[in-house]
């Protein structure tokens, strides 16, 4: 009779070695994934919108805490401006800690915006609220050309745009989004997407970040974990929310310095009537 010829079982050392190689491979892929910005071009049809065809470029969650993220943000700005948008917005979390020693990164990352005439509107995120000197942080951001909206509303090119203070760590004044604007077209900037139900029905679209799209996801982009404030709405367009909502995956990272199956995003949104 032929004797059974069985392959020897893998040793514990071999199993551990294979696991380490797999982990290293994922880490390398995640690091590469975090530096490949995708330009998401979307056409959104909004029931309450009369500024047909306006193009909004969206940045979010840059989390400027080292030179690598500065370079990534500079790339994101370049990609956004290349699309020739009518309006540029940033949805908060310029920093990760709010510490003043990181403020020069903000100045450097957005230097290309100083000489542009495009309207540039921004809000603060929960990480920005960690800053001891909120006025100093806002001053630094605005020195690069951004208009930071903290419980304020402005009219830009026939569009009402409001921004509230961060809902998690700030003091949002929701009356800003509950009062009618001067125009039918109304964009509400709120860092955390799960507060979409705070808007009144006159808001045409809420733009949010915060979630990072999950940052570390399973194949197919399925998120493993999202932070408080982004449990119900994670990424992309939600036409069936309390008001239409778009959530950006953002640019930077928090915690592990990589993304997995969830690349950073510059959103180019063409807003259509109907």
TIVEXMAR-974323 format. One record per residue: chain; x, y, z of N, C-alpha, C in turn; residue number from 1. Coordinates in nm, 2 decimals. Each point is the difference from the previous one (the first is absolute). Last residue first. Layout:
<atoms>
> kette,n.px,n.py,n.pz,ca.px,ca.py,ca.pz,c.px,c.py,c.pz,nr
> A,X,Y,Z,X,Y,Z,X,Y,Z,NUM $
...
</atoms>
This chain:
<atoms>
> kette,n.px,n.py,n.pz,ca.px,ca.py,ca.pz,c.px,c.py,c.pz,nr
> A,-3.36,7.06,-0.88,-0.09,-0.12,-0.02,0.05,-0.13,0.05,274 $
> A,0.34,0.39,-0.15,-0.14,0.02,0.05,-0.08,-0.13,-0.03,273 $
> A,0.54,0.01,0.09,-0.10,0.01,-0.10,-0.14,0.02,0.06,272 $
> A,0.58,0.01,0.09,-0.13,0.00,0.07,-0.11,0.04,-0.10,271 $
> A,0.52,-0.23,0.04,-0.08,0.09,-0.09,-0.14,-0.01,0.04,270 $
> A,0.49,-0.11,0.25,-0.14,-0.02,-0.01,-0.07,0.10,-0.09,269 $
> A,0.48,-0.25,0.16,-0.04,0.11,-0.10,-0.15,-0.03,-0.02,268 $
> A,0.40,-0.16,0.39,-0.13,-0.01,-0.06,-0.03,0.12,-0.09,267 $
> A,0.44,-0.29,0.21,-0.04,0.13,-0.04,-0.14,-0.01,-0.07,266 $
> A,0.27,-0.37,0.34,-0.09,0.05,-0.10,0.00,0.15,-0.01,265 $
> A,0.28,-0.50,0.19,-0.04,0.14,0.02,-0.07,0.06,-0.12,264 $
> A,-0.03,-0.54,0.08,0.10,0.11,-0.03,-0.05,0.14,0.03,263 $
> A,-0.09,-0.52,0.14,-0.07,0.13,0.02,0.09,0.12,-0.03,262 $
> A,0.13,-0.48,0.05,-0.12,0.00,-0.09,-0.09,0.12,0.02,261 $
> A,0.35,0.04,0.34,-0.02,-0.13,-0.07,-0.13,0.00,-0.07,260 $
> A,0.39,0.37,0.22,-0.14,-0.03,-0.03,0.00,-0.13,-0.07,259 $
> A,0.36,0.27,0.37,-0.03,-0.06,-0.13,-0.15,-0.02,-0.01,258 $
> A,0.28,0.13,0.40,0.03,0.09,-0.11,-0.02,-0.07,-0.13,257 $
> A,-0.24,-0.07,0.50,0.09,-0.06,-0.09,0.02,0.09,-0.13,256 $
> A,-0.24,0.28,0.32,0.05,-0.13,0.05,0.10,-0.06,-0.10,255 $
> A,-0.29,0.32,-0.24,0.02,0.01,0.14,0.03,-0.14,0.05,254 $
> A,0.03,0.29,-0.51,-0.03,-0.11,0.09,0.01,0.03,0.14,253 $
> A,-0.10,0.28,-0.51,0.10,-0.05,0.10,-0.05,-0.12,0.07,252 $
> A,-0.28,0.21,-0.34,0.14,-0.01,-0.05,0.09,-0.07,0.10,251 $
> A,-0.58,-0.04,-0.10,0.11,0.09,0.05,0.14,-0.03,-0.06,250 $
> A,-0.47,-0.17,-0.07,0.09,-0.09,0.07,0.12,0.08,0.06,249 $
> A,-0.51,0.21,-0.08,0.13,-0.02,-0.06,0.08,-0.10,0.08,248 $
> A,-0.55,0.09,-0.08,0.11,-0.02,0.10,0.13,-0.03,-0.07,247 $
> A,-0.53,0.23,-0.09,0.12,-0.06,-0.06,0.11,0.00,0.11,246 $
> A,-0.58,0.05,-0.04,0.12,0.01,0.08,0.11,-0.07,-0.08,245 $
> A,-0.56,0.21,0.01,0.11,-0.07,-0.08,0.13,0.03,0.06,244 $
> A,-0.38,0.00,0.35,0.02,0.09,-0.12,0.11,-0.07,-0.08,243 $
> A,-0.16,-0.27,0.30,-0.09,0.10,0.04,0.00,0.12,-0.10,242 $
> A,0.17,-0.44,-0.22,0.02,0.05,0.13,-0.10,0.12,0.03,241 $
> A,0.07,-0.26,-0.42,-0.11,-0.02,0.08,0.02,0.04,0.15,240 $
> A,0.33,0.02,-0.36,-0.11,0.09,-0.04,-0.12,-0.02,0.09,239 $
> A,0.54,-0.06,0.03,-0.12,-0.06,0.06,-0.12,0.09,-0.03,238 $
> A,0.56,-0.11,-0.16,-0.13,0.08,-0.01,-0.11,-0.07,0.06,237 $
> A,0.54,-0.08,0.14,-0.09,0.01,-0.12,-0.12,0.08,0.02,236 $
> A,0.22,-0.24,0.42,0.06,0.05,-0.12,-0.10,0.01,-0.11,235 $
> A,-0.12,-0.09,0.47,0.14,-0.02,0.00,0.07,0.06,-0.12,234 $
> A,-0.46,-0.01,0.35,0.04,0.05,-0.13,0.15,0.00,-0.01,233 $
> A,-0.20,-0.15,0.40,-0.11,-0.03,-0.09,0.03,0.04,-0.15,232 $
> A,0.31,0.07,0.37,-0.04,-0.14,0.01,-0.10,-0.04,-0.11,231 $
> A,0.27,0.42,0.16,0.00,-0.06,-0.14,-0.03,-0.15,0.00,230 $
> A,0.01,0.26,0.40,-0.03,0.11,-0.09,0.00,-0.04,-0.15,229 $
> A,0.31,-0.27,0.33,-0.13,0.07,0.04,-0.02,0.12,-0.09,228 $
> A,0.32,-0.34,-0.24,-0.01,0.07,0.13,-0.14,0.05,0.03,227 $
> A,0.14,-0.46,-0.27,-0.01,0.15,-0.03,-0.02,0.07,0.13,226 $
> A,0.17,-0.52,-0.22,-0.04,0.08,0.11,-0.01,0.15,-0.05,225 $
> A,0.05,-0.36,-0.30,0.00,-0.08,0.12,-0.04,0.08,0.12,224 $
> A,-0.13,0.04,-0.55,0.06,0.06,0.11,0.00,-0.10,0.12,223 $
> A,0.01,-0.08,-0.55,-0.09,-0.01,0.12,0.07,0.04,0.13,222 $
> A,0.16,-0.03,-0.48,-0.02,0.13,0.07,-0.09,-0.01,0.11,221 $
> A,0.19,-0.35,-0.31,-0.13,0.06,-0.04,-0.03,0.13,0.07,220 $
> A,0.32,-0.32,0.26,-0.01,0.01,-0.15,-0.14,0.03,-0.04,219 $
> A,0.10,0.17,0.48,0.01,-0.13,-0.06,0.00,0.02,-0.16,218 $
> A,0.18,0.40,0.33,-0.12,-0.07,-0.05,0.03,-0.14,-0.05,217 $
> A,0.17,0.48,0.26,0.05,-0.13,-0.01,-0.12,-0.09,-0.03,216 $
> A,-0.10,0.46,-0.02,0.14,0.00,0.00,0.06,-0.14,-0.02,215 $
> A,-0.47,0.21,0.02,0.04,-0.12,0.07,0.15,-0.01,0.02,214 $
> A,-0.20,0.37,-0.21,-0.05,-0.11,-0.08,0.02,-0.14,0.07,213 $
> A,0.09,0.44,0.20,0.11,-0.06,-0.08,-0.04,-0.11,-0.09,212 $
> A,-0.27,0.30,0.30,0.00,-0.15,0.01,0.13,-0.06,-0.06,211 $
> A,-0.09,0.50,0.01,0.01,-0.07,0.14,0.02,-0.15,-0.01,210 $
> A,-0.26,0.39,-0.32,0.12,-0.09,0.00,0.00,-0.09,0.12,209 $
> A,-0.39,0.31,-0.32,0.06,-0.04,0.13,0.13,-0.08,-0.03,208 $
> A,-0.45,0.33,-0.21,0.13,-0.06,-0.03,0.07,-0.03,0.13,207 $
> A,-0.54,0.09,-0.18,0.10,0.00,0.10,0.13,-0.06,-0.05,206 $
> A,-0.45,0.24,-0.26,0.10,-0.10,0.01,0.09,0.02,0.12,205 $
> A,-0.41,0.26,-0.09,0.01,-0.08,-0.12,0.09,-0.12,0.01,204 $
> A,-0.31,0.29,0.37,0.14,-0.03,-0.04,0.00,-0.10,-0.12,203 $
> A,-0.40,0.15,0.24,0.04,0.09,-0.10,0.15,-0.02,-0.05,202 $
> A,-0.24,-0.24,0.36,-0.03,-0.05,-0.13,0.04,0.09,-0.12,201 $
> A,0.27,-0.01,0.47,-0.14,0.02,-0.03,-0.02,-0.04,-0.15,200 $
> A,0.39,-0.21,0.34,-0.04,0.10,-0.10,-0.15,0.01,-0.02,199 $
> A,0.22,-0.32,0.29,-0.01,0.13,0.06,-0.04,0.11,-0.10,198 $
> A,0.10,-0.47,-0.10,-0.14,0.03,0.04,-0.02,0.13,0.07,197 $
> A,0.43,-0.18,-0.13,-0.07,0.05,-0.11,-0.15,0.04,0.03,196 $
> A,0.41,-0.18,0.26,-0.09,0.11,0.04,-0.08,0.06,-0.11,195 $
> A,0.33,-0.35,-0.05,-0.12,-0.06,0.07,-0.09,0.11,0.05,194 $
> A,0.44,0.07,-0.23,-0.12,-0.02,-0.08,-0.12,-0.04,0.07,193 $
> A,0.43,0.33,0.15,-0.05,-0.14,0.02,-0.13,-0.02,-0.07,192 $
> A,0.20,0.43,-0.06,0.11,-0.10,0.00,-0.05,-0.15,0.01,191 $
> A,-0.26,0.40,-0.24,0.00,-0.05,0.13,0.11,-0.11,0.01,190 $
> A,-0.24,0.40,-0.34,0.13,-0.06,0.03,0.00,-0.05,0.14,189 $
> A,-0.39,0.13,-0.40,0.03,0.00,0.15,0.13,-0.08,0.02,188 $
> A,-0.28,0.27,-0.43,0.10,-0.10,0.04,0.03,0.02,0.15,187 $
> A,-0.40,0.16,-0.39,0.05,0.02,0.14,0.09,-0.12,0.03,186 $
> A,-0.33,0.28,-0.39,0.12,-0.09,0.01,0.07,0.02,0.13,185 $
> A,-0.36,0.28,-0.10,-0.05,-0.13,0.01,0.11,-0.11,0.01,184 $
> A,0.08,0.51,0.19,-0.01,-0.08,-0.13,-0.07,-0.13,0.03,183 $
> A,0.11,0.30,0.35,-0.05,0.10,-0.10,-0.03,-0.07,-0.14,182 $
> A,-0.05,-0.29,0.46,0.10,0.09,-0.06,-0.06,0.09,-0.10,181 $
> A,-0.23,-0.23,0.45,0.01,0.00,-0.14,0.11,0.09,-0.05,180 $
> A,0.01,-0.27,0.47,-0.06,0.12,-0.06,0.02,0.00,-0.15,179 $
> A,0.18,-0.33,0.29,-0.14,-0.01,0.00,-0.07,0.12,-0.05,178 $
> A,0.48,-0.07,0.06,-0.05,-0.08,-0.11,-0.15,-0.02,0.00,177 $
> A,0.21,0.27,0.33,0.07,0.04,-0.13,-0.06,-0.08,-0.11,176 $
> A,-0.10,-0.09,0.45,-0.09,0.09,-0.06,0.05,0.05,-0.14,175 $
> A,0.24,-0.29,0.31,-0.08,-0.06,-0.11,-0.10,0.09,-0.06,174 $
> A,0.48,0.03,0.25,-0.12,0.07,0.01,-0.09,-0.04,-0.12,173 $
> A,0.44,-0.24,0.29,-0.07,0.03,-0.12,-0.13,0.08,0.03,172 $
> A,0.46,-0.10,0.25,-0.13,0.05,0.04,-0.08,0.04,-0.13,171 $
> A,0.42,-0.39,0.07,-0.02,0.15,0.00,-0.14,0.03,0.05,170 $
> A,0.18,-0.45,-0.06,0.08,0.07,0.10,-0.02,0.15,0.00,169 $
> A,-0.27,-0.31,-0.27,0.05,-0.08,0.10,0.08,0.08,0.11,168 $
> A,-0.19,0.20,-0.41,-0.10,-0.05,0.09,0.05,-0.08,0.12,167 $
> A,0.24,0.42,-0.27,0.00,-0.14,0.00,-0.10,-0.06,0.10,166 $
> A,-0.11,0.47,-0.23,0.11,-0.05,0.09,-0.01,-0.15,0.01,165 $
> A,-0.23,0.20,-0.44,-0.02,0.00,0.15,0.13,-0.04,0.07,164 $
> A,-0.16,0.23,-0.50,0.09,-0.09,0.07,-0.02,0.01,0.15,163 $
> A,-0.24,0.13,-0.54,0.01,0.02,0.15,0.10,-0.10,0.05,162 $
> A,-0.18,0.25,-0.49,0.08,-0.10,0.06,0.02,0.03,0.15,161 $
> A,-0.31,0.13,-0.47,0.02,0.02,0.14,0.08,-0.11,0.05,160 $
> A,-0.01,0.22,-0.51,-0.02,-0.12,0.08,0.02,0.04,0.15,159 $
> A,0.08,0.29,-0.39,-0.14,-0.04,0.00,-0.04,-0.12,0.08,158 $
> A,0.45,0.17,-0.02,-0.04,-0.03,-0.13,-0.15,-0.05,-0.01,157 $
> A,0.13,0.04,0.47,0.10,-0.01,-0.09,-0.05,-0.04,-0.14,156 $
> A,-0.12,0.17,0.55,-0.06,-0.02,-0.14,0.11,0.01,-0.10,155 $
> A,-0.02,-0.16,0.55,0.04,0.10,-0.10,-0.07,-0.03,-0.13,154 $
> A,0.02,-0.11,0.58,-0.06,-0.03,-0.13,0.04,0.11,-0.09,153 $
> A,0.16,-0.24,0.52,-0.02,0.11,-0.09,-0.06,-0.05,-0.13,152 $
> A,0.20,-0.23,0.40,-0.13,0.05,0.03,-0.03,0.12,-0.08,151 $
> A,0.44,-0.10,-0.10,-0.04,-0.05,0.13,-0.13,0.06,0.04,150 $
> A,0.34,-0.04,-0.45,-0.14,0.03,0.04,-0.02,-0.07,0.14,149 $
> A,0.44,0.19,-0.31,-0.05,-0.10,0.09,-0.13,0.04,0.06,148 $
> A,0.29,0.10,-0.46,-0.09,0.07,0.09,-0.06,-0.11,0.09,147 $
> A,0.50,0.00,-0.28,-0.13,-0.06,0.04,-0.08,0.10,0.08,146 $
> A,0.45,0.08,-0.16,-0.10,0.03,-0.10,-0.14,-0.06,0.04,145 $
> A,0.44,0.00,0.24,0.02,-0.07,-0.13,-0.12,0.02,-0.10,144 $
> A,0.00,0.17,0.45,0.11,0.07,-0.06,0.03,-0.07,-0.14,143 $
> A,-0.32,-0.18,0.30,-0.06,0.11,-0.08,0.12,0.08,-0.07,142 $
> A,0.10,-0.35,0.31,-0.07,-0.06,-0.11,-0.04,0.11,-0.10,141 $
> A,0.20,0.14,0.40,0.10,-0.07,-0.09,-0.07,-0.06,-0.12,140 $
> A,-0.27,0.20,0.33,0.08,0.10,-0.07,0.10,-0.06,-0.09,139 $
> A,-0.25,-0.29,0.28,-0.09,0.06,-0.11,0.08,0.11,-0.08,138 $
> A,0.22,-0.18,0.37,-0.02,-0.10,-0.10,-0.08,0.05,-0.12,137 $
> A,0.05,0.27,0.38,0.13,-0.01,-0.07,-0.01,-0.10,-0.11,136 $
> A,-0.37,0.06,0.28,0.01,0.11,-0.08,0.13,0.00,-0.08,135 $
> A,-0.10,-0.34,0.32,-0.08,-0.01,-0.12,0.02,0.12,-0.09,134 $
> A,0.31,-0.22,0.38,-0.03,0.13,-0.05,-0.08,-0.01,-0.13,133 $
> A,0.11,-0.40,0.22,-0.02,0.09,0.12,-0.04,0.14,-0.05,132 $
> A,-0.10,-0.47,-0.27,0.09,0.12,0.01,-0.04,0.08,0.12,131 $
> A,-0.25,-0.38,-0.16,0.10,-0.03,0.11,0.09,0.12,0.02,130 $
> A,-0.34,-0.03,-0.35,-0.05,0.06,0.13,0.10,-0.03,0.12,129 $
> A,0.06,-0.18,-0.45,0.04,0.14,0.01,-0.04,0.06,0.13,128 $
> A,-0.13,-0.44,-0.09,0.14,0.01,0.03,0.05,0.14,0.01,127 $
> A,-0.45,-0.09,-0.14,0.02,-0.03,0.14,0.14,0.01,0.04,126 $
> A,-0.12,0.30,-0.41,-0.04,-0.13,0.04,0.03,-0.03,0.14,125 $
> A,-0.12,0.47,-0.33,0.09,-0.07,0.09,-0.05,-0.14,0.03,124 $
> A,-0.08,0.29,-0.47,-0.05,-0.01,0.14,0.11,-0.07,0.08,123 $
> A,-0.03,0.31,-0.50,0.05,-0.11,0.09,-0.08,0.00,0.13,122 $
> A,0.06,0.22,-0.56,-0.08,0.00,0.13,0.04,-0.13,0.08,121 $
> A,0.13,0.34,-0.45,0.05,-0.12,0.08,-0.06,0.01,0.14,120 $
> A,-0.04,0.22,-0.55,-0.05,0.00,0.14,0.04,-0.13,0.07,119 $
> A,0.30,0.20,-0.41,-0.12,-0.09,0.02,-0.04,0.01,0.15,118 $
> A,0.39,0.21,-0.21,-0.12,0.08,0.03,-0.12,-0.08,0.03,117 $
> A,0.57,-0.07,0.07,-0.12,-0.04,-0.07,-0.12,0.09,0.04,116 $
> A,0.46,-0.01,0.19,-0.02,0.09,-0.12,-0.12,-0.04,-0.08,115 $
> A,0.12,-0.25,0.40,0.01,0.14,0.03,-0.04,0.10,-0.11,114 $
> A,0.05,-0.51,0.01,-0.13,0.07,0.00,0.00,0.15,0.02,113 $
> A,0.38,-0.31,0.02,-0.04,0.02,-0.14,-0.14,0.07,-0.01,112 $
> A,0.20,-0.14,0.42,0.06,0.12,-0.05,-0.05,0.03,-0.14,111 $
> A,-0.10,-0.36,0.35,-0.10,0.08,-0.08,0.06,0.12,-0.07,110 $
> A,0.27,-0.30,0.27,-0.09,-0.09,-0.07,-0.09,0.07,-0.10,109 $
> A,0.28,0.24,0.32,0.08,-0.06,-0.11,-0.09,-0.08,-0.10,108 $
> A,-0.18,0.19,0.40,0.05,0.11,-0.09,0.06,-0.06,-0.12,107 $
> A,-0.11,-0.30,0.34,-0.12,0.05,-0.06,0.04,0.11,-0.11,106 $
> A,0.33,-0.18,0.28,-0.03,-0.09,-0.11,-0.13,0.04,-0.07,105 $
> A,0.16,0.25,0.37,0.07,0.03,-0.12,-0.03,-0.10,-0.11,104 $
> A,-0.19,-0.07,0.44,-0.07,0.11,-0.08,0.09,0.03,-0.13,103 $
> A,0.10,-0.31,0.38,-0.04,-0.05,-0.13,-0.06,0.10,-0.09,102 $
> A,0.13,0.09,0.46,0.12,-0.03,-0.08,-0.03,-0.07,-0.14,101 $
> A,-0.34,0.11,0.33,0.04,0.11,-0.08,0.13,-0.03,-0.08,100 $
> A,-0.39,-0.36,0.14,0.12,0.06,0.06,0.06,0.11,-0.09,99 $
> A,-0.39,-0.32,-0.07,-0.02,0.14,0.03,0.12,0.08,0.06,98 $
> A,-0.08,-0.48,-0.17,0.01,0.03,0.15,-0.03,0.14,0.03,97 $
> A,-0.02,-0.17,-0.45,-0.03,-0.12,0.08,-0.01,0.03,0.15,96 $
> A,-0.11,0.34,-0.44,0.11,-0.06,0.08,-0.05,-0.13,0.07,95 $
> A,-0.28,0.23,-0.30,0.12,0.04,-0.06,0.12,-0.06,0.08,94 $
> A,-0.52,-0.07,0.02,0.12,-0.07,0.04,0.12,0.03,-0.09,93 $
> A,-0.46,0.15,-0.23,0.05,-0.01,0.13,0.11,-0.11,0.03,92 $
> A,-0.23,0.13,-0.43,-0.10,-0.04,0.09,0.06,-0.03,0.14,91 $
> A,0.07,0.32,-0.47,0.08,-0.09,0.09,-0.09,-0.03,0.12,90 $
> A,-0.07,0.21,-0.55,-0.03,-0.01,0.14,0.09,-0.10,0.07,89 $
> A,-0.08,0.33,-0.48,0.08,-0.10,0.07,-0.04,0.00,0.15,88 $
> A,-0.23,0.16,-0.52,0.01,0.02,0.15,0.09,-0.11,0.05,87 $
> A,-0.07,0.02,-0.46,-0.05,0.14,0.03,0.02,0.03,0.15,86 $
> A,0.34,-0.33,-0.29,-0.13,0.01,0.07,-0.05,0.14,0.02,85 $
> A,0.39,-0.27,-0.27,-0.06,0.14,-0.02,-0.14,0.00,0.07,84 $
> A,0.35,-0.36,-0.01,-0.14,-0.02,-0.05,-0.08,0.13,-0.02,83 $
> A,0.45,-0.01,0.18,0.00,-0.05,-0.14,-0.13,-0.02,-0.06,82 $
> A,0.06,0.09,0.47,0.01,0.12,-0.09,0.00,-0.03,-0.15,81 $
> A,0.01,-0.36,0.32,-0.12,0.07,0.01,0.00,0.13,-0.09,80 $
> A,0.39,-0.25,0.04,-0.10,-0.08,-0.07,-0.13,0.07,0.00,79 $
> A,0.35,0.19,0.25,0.03,0.01,-0.15,-0.11,-0.08,-0.08,78 $
> A,-0.02,-0.03,0.47,-0.03,0.13,-0.04,0.02,0.02,-0.15,77 $
> A,0.14,-0.40,0.19,-0.15,0.01,0.00,-0.04,0.13,-0.05,76 $
> A,0.46,-0.06,0.07,-0.05,-0.08,-0.12,-0.15,0.01,-0.01,75 $
> A,0.19,0.18,0.38,0.04,0.08,-0.12,-0.05,-0.06,-0.13,74 $
> A,-0.04,-0.25,0.40,-0.10,0.11,-0.01,0.03,0.09,-0.12,73 $
> A,0.31,-0.34,0.09,-0.13,-0.06,-0.04,-0.10,0.11,-0.02,72 $
> A,0.41,0.13,0.19,0.01,-0.03,-0.15,-0.13,-0.06,-0.05,71 $
> A,0.01,0.07,0.46,0.01,0.13,-0.07,0.01,-0.02,-0.15,70 $
> A,0.03,-0.37,0.28,-0.14,0.04,-0.02,-0.01,0.14,-0.07,69 $
> A,0.43,-0.17,0.11,-0.06,-0.09,-0.10,-0.14,0.04,-0.03,68 $
> A,0.25,0.22,0.34,0.03,0.05,-0.13,-0.06,-0.09,-0.11,67 $
> A,-0.25,0.02,0.47,0.14,-0.02,-0.04,0.01,0.04,-0.14,66 $
> A,-0.41,0.05,0.24,0.09,-0.02,0.11,0.14,-0.05,-0.04,65 $
> A,-0.54,0.15,-0.17,0.14,0.04,-0.03,0.09,-0.02,0.13,64 $
> A,-0.49,-0.13,-0.19,0.08,-0.05,0.12,0.15,0.03,-0.02,63 $
> A,-0.43,0.04,-0.29,0.14,-0.02,-0.04,0.09,-0.04,0.11,62 $
> A,-0.52,0.05,-0.09,0.08,-0.09,0.09,0.14,-0.01,-0.05,61 $
> A,-0.30,0.18,-0.39,-0.04,-0.03,0.14,0.11,-0.07,0.08,60 $
> A,-0.19,0.27,-0.50,0.11,-0.05,0.07,-0.05,-0.03,0.15,59 $
> A,-0.24,0.12,-0.52,-0.01,-0.03,0.15,0.13,-0.07,0.05,58 $
> A,-0.25,0.32,-0.43,0.11,-0.09,0.03,0.00,-0.01,0.16,57 $
> A,-0.40,0.14,-0.37,0.06,0.02,0.13,0.11,-0.10,0.02,56 $
> A,-0.33,0.25,-0.42,0.10,-0.11,0.04,0.07,0.03,0.13,55 $
> A,-0.50,0.12,-0.29,0.11,0.05,0.08,0.09,-0.12,0.05,54 $
> A,-0.42,-0.03,-0.26,0.13,-0.01,-0.06,0.12,0.05,0.08,53 $
> A,-0.49,0.19,0.09,0.03,-0.12,-0.07,0.14,0.00,-0.07,52 $
> A,-0.29,0.23,0.39,0.13,0.04,-0.06,0.06,-0.12,-0.08,51 $
> A,-0.41,-0.03,0.26,-0.02,0.08,-0.13,0.13,0.05,-0.06,50 $
> A,-0.25,-0.38,0.37,0.13,0.05,-0.05,-0.03,0.08,-0.13,49 $
> A,-0.23,-0.37,0.33,-0.01,0.14,0.02,0.13,0.07,-0.04,48 $
> A,-0.04,-0.47,-0.08,-0.14,0.05,-0.02,-0.01,0.15,0.02,47 $
> A,0.44,-0.26,-0.18,-0.06,0.05,0.13,-0.13,0.06,-0.03,46 $
> A,0.42,-0.33,-0.22,-0.13,0.07,-0.03,-0.07,0.03,0.13,45 $
> A,0.54,-0.09,-0.15,-0.10,-0.02,0.10,-0.12,0.08,-0.04,44 $
> A,0.49,-0.22,-0.20,-0.11,0.09,-0.04,-0.12,-0.03,0.09,43 $
> A,0.57,-0.09,0.04,-0.14,-0.04,0.02,-0.10,0.11,-0.05,42 $
> A,0.55,-0.19,0.04,-0.08,0.10,-0.08,-0.15,-0.06,0.01,41 $
> A,0.49,-0.07,0.27,-0.14,-0.05,-0.01,-0.09,0.11,-0.07,40 $
> A,0.55,-0.14,0.05,-0.09,0.12,-0.03,-0.14,-0.06,-0.03,39 $
> A,0.43,-0.21,0.30,-0.10,-0.02,-0.10,-0.08,0.13,-0.02,38 $
> A,0.52,-0.12,0.21,-0.13,0.07,0.01,-0.09,-0.03,-0.12,37 $
> A,0.41,-0.24,0.27,-0.05,0.01,-0.14,-0.14,0.06,0.01,36 $
> A,0.28,-0.11,0.38,0.06,0.11,-0.07,-0.05,0.01,-0.15,35 $
> A,-0.13,-0.34,0.33,-0.02,0.13,0.06,0.05,0.12,-0.07,34 $
> A,0.07,-0.45,-0.14,-0.14,0.03,-0.02,-0.03,0.14,0.06,33 $
> A,0.42,-0.20,0.07,-0.01,0.04,-0.14,-0.14,0.06,-0.03,32 $
> A,0.08,-0.20,0.42,0.07,0.13,-0.01,-0.01,0.06,-0.14,31 $
> A,-0.19,-0.42,0.08,-0.08,0.10,0.06,0.07,0.13,0.00,30 $
> A,0.22,-0.38,-0.17,-0.12,0.04,-0.09,-0.07,0.11,0.06,29 $
> A,0.34,-0.18,0.26,0.06,0.07,-0.12,-0.11,0.05,-0.09,28 $
> A,-0.13,-0.26,0.37,0.05,0.13,0.04,0.05,0.08,-0.11,27 $
> A,-0.12,-0.45,-0.08,-0.12,0.09,0.02,0.04,0.14,0.04,26 $
> A,0.34,-0.32,-0.04,-0.06,0.03,-0.13,-0.12,0.09,0.01,25 $
> A,0.20,-0.17,0.39,0.09,0.10,-0.06,-0.06,0.05,-0.14,24 $
> A,-0.22,-0.35,0.23,-0.02,0.13,0.06,0.08,0.11,-0.06,23 $
> A,0.07,-0.44,-0.16,-0.13,0.05,-0.04,-0.03,0.13,0.07,22 $
> A,0.39,-0.21,0.13,0.01,0.04,-0.14,-0.13,0.06,-0.05,21 $
> A,0.01,-0.20,0.42,0.07,0.13,0.01,0.01,0.05,-0.14,20 $
> A,-0.19,-0.42,0.05,-0.09,0.10,0.05,0.07,0.14,0.00,19 $
> A,0.25,-0.38,-0.12,-0.10,0.03,-0.11,-0.09,0.12,0.05,18 $
> A,0.30,-0.17,0.32,0.07,0.08,-0.11,-0.09,0.04,-0.11,17 $
> A,-0.16,-0.27,0.35,0.02,0.13,0.04,0.07,0.09,-0.10,16 $
> A,-0.06,-0.46,-0.09,-0.13,0.07,0.00,0.02,0.14,0.04,15 $
> A,0.38,-0.27,0.01,-0.04,0.03,-0.13,-0.14,0.08,-0.01,14 $
> A,0.16,-0.16,0.42,0.09,0.11,-0.05,-0.04,0.04,-0.14,13 $
> A,-0.21,-0.37,0.20,-0.05,0.12,0.06,0.08,0.12,-0.06,12 $
> A,-0.01,-0.41,-0.32,0.04,0.02,0.13,-0.06,0.13,0.06,11 $
> A,-0.22,-0.33,-0.38,0.08,0.12,0.02,0.04,0.02,0.14,10 $
> A,-0.08,-0.49,-0.21,-0.08,0.11,0.05,0.10,0.12,0.02,9 $
> A,0.09,-0.39,-0.36,0.02,0.03,0.14,-0.07,0.13,0.04,8 $
> A,-0.17,-0.33,-0.39,0.09,0.11,0.02,0.02,0.03,0.15,7 $
> A,-0.13,-0.50,-0.19,-0.05,0.13,0.05,0.11,0.10,0.01,6 $
> A,-0.12,-0.50,-0.21,0.11,0.10,-0.01,-0.06,0.14,0.04,5 $
> A,-0.12,-0.56,0.07,-0.05,0.14,-0.01,0.12,0.09,0.00,4 $
> A,0.07,-0.50,-0.19,-0.01,0.07,0.13,-0.05,0.15,-0.03,3 $
> A,-0.10,-0.46,-0.28,0.07,0.13,0.00,-0.02,0.06,0.13,2 $
> A,-0.01,-0.54,-0.06,-0.08,0.12,0.00,0.09,0.13,0.00,1 $
</atoms>
